[in-house]
Amino acid sequence: MKVSLSLAALGLLAACHEAAAAVHTVRLKKTRETPEETLQRLANTGSYVAQKYFGSGSAAQLGALQGQVVPLNADGSAAFGVPISNFMNAQYYGEIDIGTPPQTFGVVFDTGSSNLWVPSAECSSIACFFHRKYDHSQSSSYAKNGTDFAIRYGTGSLEGYLSQDTLTVGDIAVEAQQFAEATKEPGLTFAFGRFDGIFGLGYDTISVKGVVPPFYHMVNRKLVDEPVFSFYLSDTANGDDGEMILGGYNSEHFEGDLKWAKVRRRGYWEVDLEAVQFGDDEIAMSNTGAAIDTGSSLLVLPTTLADMLNKKIGAKKNFAGQYTLDCASVPTLPPFSLTFGGVKYTLDASDYVLNVQGQCISGFMGMDIPEPLGPIWIIGDVFLRKFYTVYDLGNDRVGFAKSR
Ligand SMILES: *[C@@H]1O[C@H](CO)[C@@H](O)[C@H](O)[C@H]1NC(C)=O
């Protein structure tokens, strides 16, 4: 009797373990854009990235990690910004539910920021008019918090407050997740973005108001098997445009073994960029970071290098500030490689040049991100479409392998 009971108990434990061991898949879709919208999104990369990486105090927050002075608000709180800049700059998004019964939102899963926010039902800005809005009065699992949340953004600001509710993503229910509901969203930039909100997957060190990011709750409450998530941003057999795995990775979607690079600074998913190669020219880099950013479209690098590369590929700046080149030259252009963790990752010209319905745009964008955050490169979709990436929060490292 006793034995059979413990066997039953063991069976139960095994079943529980299996359930917990399951990885959770989140389907990703690409926004359906007209060529004009794609060109506009790419042209806007600069301002989005600027806002995200050194606007509104993001760099200041990292400065705080390094014991440097952080600007303070009137109430003495740290003047950190939320990196919402890439609102329209990512192309891949997925769905989440908030509340009971569930209210559904399309969000960018963004490794370059650390907060979750969605538009509020109380928002009357034009931008909110075009998006799904969270109505806490319709949710039985809502709990009030009310702490103000404001993000300076260009000429206006995104304003709102913190709330708490059940979040469901990839079949994982996270109870009492704090997030921001935006009651005011500035400008037309937001109005025409295709996503309702942002789901930050960066480190908690850059989370505005110290809100615990959703993935941290999943790990702490053992809702995922491993403290790991991963991204595949290419077309899948079932017609999705990509997938995010919570709690592990999907080896069906990469070739060979994952190779790891250590996170050099916990904030963004930032690794050391050890070397860069274009054709036969290789440059060793020193003290340069590379933020692996699922919320950005292009490769963002210091202007001197971007100018040099764009010149070498014959890209010229057009009236919109984009570097365009003759598509006919693409097959003749040399490969471009980045080295992380001692491994060289190579992009062909057909990877680093984007063909937007016959118009060819360089994937290299120049931007000088100042110290203490910089020098830092931002590694967006141009790279992530070719390489599967794994974000290991338990071991502070990023894994790479060629996608398939
Ligand atoms: C609201 O959330 C913040 C951030 O987690 C927390 O510090 C604060 O105590 C909360 N306030 C209320 C009234 O629950």
The ligand as an SDF file (V2000), in Angstrom:
LIG
                    3D

 14 14  0  0  0  0  0  0  0  0999 V2000
    3.2170   50.1250   -7.2330 C   0  0  0  0  0  0  0  0  0  0  0  0
    4.2990   49.4530   -7.8380 O   0  0  0  0  0  0  0  0  0  0  0  0
    5.5720   49.9410   -7.4890 C   0  0  0  0  0  0  0  0  0  0  0  0
    6.6020   49.2570   -8.3600 C   0  0  0  0  0  0  0  0  0  0  0  0
    6.5520   47.8640   -8.2280 O   0  0  0  0  0  0  0  0  0  0  0  0
    5.7810   49.7270   -6.0130 C   0  0  0  0  0  0  0  0  0  0  0  0
    7.0450   50.2220   -5.6400 O   0  0  0  0  0  0  0  0  0  0  0  0
    4.6950   50.4550   -5.2470 C   0  0  0  0  0  0  0  0  0  0  0  0
    4.8040   50.1830   -3.8760 O   0  0  0  0  0  0  0  0  0  0  0  0
    3.3040   50.0340   -5.7160 C   0  0  0  0  0  0  0  0  0  0  0  0
    2.3140   50.8970   -5.1110 N   0  0  0  0  0  0  0  0  0  0  0  0
    1.1280   50.4760   -4.7470 C   0  0  0  0  0  0  0  0  0  0  0  0
    0.2070   51.5460   -4.1850 C   0  0  0  0  0  0  0  0  0  0  0  0
    0.7720   49.3090   -4.8240 O   0  0  0  0  0  0  0  0  0  0  0  0
  1  2  1  0
  1 10  1  0
  2  3  1  0
  3  4  1  0
  3  6  1  0
  4  5  1  0
  6  7  1  0
  6  8  1  0
  8  9  1  0
  8 10  1  0
 10 11  1  0
 11 12  1  0
 12 13  1  0
 12 14  2  0
M  END
$$$$
